[in-house]
Amino acid sequence: MFDTTSRQEIIAAAQRNGLNPAALLAVALVESAGTPFCMIRGRKEPLIRFEGHYFDRILRARSSAKLAVARSQGLANSKAGAVKNPKSQEDRYQMLARAKAIDEDAAIQSVSWGLGQVMGQNFADLGFPSAASLETTARSGVSGQIELMIRFIRKNGLTRALNGQDWHAFARRYNGANYAANGYHTKMRDAYAAFRSQGVGTSATGGAGEALGLLEDVAPVMGVREMQVTLKNLGYDPGDIDGDWGTDTSTALRAFQERNGLPPTGERSDVTLRLLKTGGRPLIDPQRAVETEDDLAKKGSQTIKLSKRGRLYGILGMISGALGFTGTQGGLDGLGAAVNKLAVDPNGEASASFLPLLLKLLGTTFGASGGGLWVVLGALAFMFYRNSGQIAQRRVEEHQRGWNIRL
């Protein structure tokens, strides 16, 4: 089986490229037996297999002299499988070195490289300028081996078959016409089922698999309070952090499970607790946490649209109230007195002395020429404006914190 780091690299690469993580892991496992590299003279190298019949065919088209040398050294044969690979990878690399001494480019093209066992002869189809460039990528690490594998899958139109677990269709193109005789389709099917049983996610855009690369060593022990704190830190709202299991905690856990590609039961399970232990996916993306009211409006948030409309109506109401109020004689006189009072008070005590004058003003206008009705209209409009703004602010905060995932 793959080590933790390699397994997580495969999962992350799958999600970056829109592939089913468990399915990509299954193919890599069948192709490499779960061994991502070997140690050759103190260096990590990808596993290789030298194909003598490929070497024979390429040299036959290039140079009869080179072909004769290769055949005399047992490195080339027109029959598939006639050139046997040594058991040890170190001996295989020595075999490759001998073939390179005859024709380096042809030798690299005749090797299947790394986790996906991708043949070097595919270099041009996979977008590499040379076979040597493909070799460099394969030997750059696990990520390079995965890149070769994903390029081959994409180039050959196998994404749908892989993501849909159509193992017959996938193996037929990936492993050749004799795939069934070697049981590639059944091996991949069984490996996929094994990874799914271990909690590896299937989401091609992120999910449980990202954190569940290898969690067998994580003990699923977590108290309710710790669970509540973890959920809250990830943006889910478990209610009060009180250590008591309740509806709010269950609802938050359900949201966490759904976000991370797990069955949304709202109940504690080993897989859920393992994922919580390692962090899991937060409810919100980093971009969501900084989105503004305008961003939500552009996305079509009905709450924000109604709030903006409410504030517009509030502004129009306040303007109407002000115009109607100042249109009365009592309102004009009272407003003028209030403004004068504010203007002549040099001691900063305007707020205290202005209040009685304002109350007197309101009393006067309520009893004269209908000015009080305009004051009421303006006050109601202001309250409507303020409340609409508070609704928008609250909606943005809920969106940023992940408490409301709808628009």
Salt bridges, closest charged atoms under 4 A:
GLU45 OE2 - ARG43 NE 2.77
GLU45 OE2 - ARG139 NH2 2.70
GLU51 OE2 - ARG49 NE 3.11
GLU51 OE1 - HIS53 ND1 3.83
ASP56 OD1 - ARG60 NH2 2.54
ASP56 OD2 - ARG71 NE 2.66
ASP103 OD1 - ARG62 NH1 3.16
ASP103 OD2 - LYS66 NZ 3.17
ASP105 OD2 - ARG62 NH2 2.60
GLU135 OE2 - LYS100 NZ 2.70
GLU135 OE2 - ARG139 NH1 2.92
GLU147 OE2 - ARG151 NH2 2.54
ASP190 OD1 - ARG189 NE 3.09
GLU216 OE2 - ARG7 NH1 3.87
GLU226 OE2 - LYS277 NZ 3.59
ASP285 OD1 - ARG259 NH2 2.83
GLU291 OE2 - LYS299 NZ 2.53
GLU291 OE1 - HIS399 NE2 2.52
GLU293 OE2 - LYS308 NZ 3.60
GLU293 OE2 - ARG311 NH2 2.41
ASP294 OD1 - LYS308 NZ 3.50
